[in-house]
């Protein structure tokens, strides 16, 4: 019988309580954390992390729950020939340990019997039938680290990750420790893994008993195998040295940048460190220069929205705004727009925080608030450079908004971003910053709101007919879905079992016409502006998402995750728009 078909007559928590390994209160706390985390982490992992029981207790309970053999890995002599059957990166990623092998089967120790992806990957990599046994997850981690991690780092090319700017001056013991070969290779391994997994961010988070590493892949965080807790200080110091941060300062947040070359690709890393209870939390954002710049046709615009947006770009002056939360692709869209408007007859200047990608023929300025070069101050000086097109990374305050508006009114085409939920809320945000209604109405030409949804993996998406409850989600679009075939995520090797592969954009374009101008002049609610724009042909973010569902690109869950109910129906107005961040 397949492992996935095993009938679980007893819950893991009940088994642990019966064995006296944990209390009912401990189970309740772990379940609460699991619900808050979106059920992405197993109950046993949470119980160990919260200190309610030991990893060995969880292993015994899992063995009983799934009827699998339990192995004690203490003092175990591992067979080198068997170990070589499993690729090091596979053992490290899935935290599995090969124990015994014959010509057609392989016995592996695993801490999570429900990790079907691991068993499938092992079956594919070894061409053998996999027989899982349960073992202490912490013991597995230690043995995998001992037998595989060093092999992964020593067999990798020494120049696989080349730091393009690194000060080799040895100024202290901590720096020396951070430059040891083992630590350097650990950080390089982390970067290579992140790039191979298509991660946009690396999160290194210290906790009381362990170090957690998570990658943000297609907008969602996923747990990854992490080095031992003892490497925490050295890894953090290595990253801070590369980013030219003060490694002696552990009480205050710091920001920096690193430029590396990985397998011939130049990657910019934006580094942020924040002190926490158990050490410094580090986040690294990966900006791939080869894949970051995209044309407008590559962003997934529906034909009618792209045509309207391109007409806006032909406007000789005015403000064009991109809105949405952090990570929704606003800067990527504005870069695509800049590539269209850039020409030898125009001078284009940007001021950004930071400059994420280099554009040929464009003057790009990096803000430096510590020395007084803010968005507002930089924009003020840019206007003396005789530009035709200006991009301001973000309008954050009234001063920047005022200068941008006056730049638009004096014959400049201005691009910028705002953090609002939708396109209509952008007007209310500018008014909240102190801009006069008549200036906003006469300067803003259009607002593009956007979101990114995960694209269903084409290799494993599962067709089905929507249920009655799901049909209710579609509102006015319900009739289009009755009897339609749509898709839900499956899970395969190509998508690492997530059911999703890549992302696609949702776009809501509000073009300002005389009706919208009048409503802005009256300080009308965002809901009124949205209703007027919809009457003029605007497609909302959610309705655009439903179209992507019909086309089989994404799932209902993804659209509801990243979009809000139509605000006109919910009565959301200016007050709500003010809290959109």
NORZI-V272842 format. One record per helix or strand of 3 or more residues. SS is the DSSP state (a for helix, b for strand). FROM is the first residue (numbers start at 1). LEN is the number of residues. If there is no record, write none. Layout:
SS,FROM,LEN
SS,FROM,LEN
This chain:
a,3,3
a,12,7
a,24,13
a,43,7
a,55,12
a,80,4
a,88,7
b,96,6
b,105,6
a,116,11
b,129,6
a,137,19
b,161,3
a,173,6
a,181,16
b,199,8
b,211,7
b,220,5
a,229,14
b,254,9
b,265,12
b,279,10
a,289,4
a,296,3
a,303,11
b,318,6
a,330,12
b,348,5
b,363,4
a,369,3
a,375,11
b,389,4
a,398,12
b,413,6
a,425,8
a,437,7
b,444,13
b,462,4
a,468,6
a,475,7
b,485,4
b,500,12
a,514,8
a,526,10
a,541,10
a,556,7
a,567,4
a,574,4
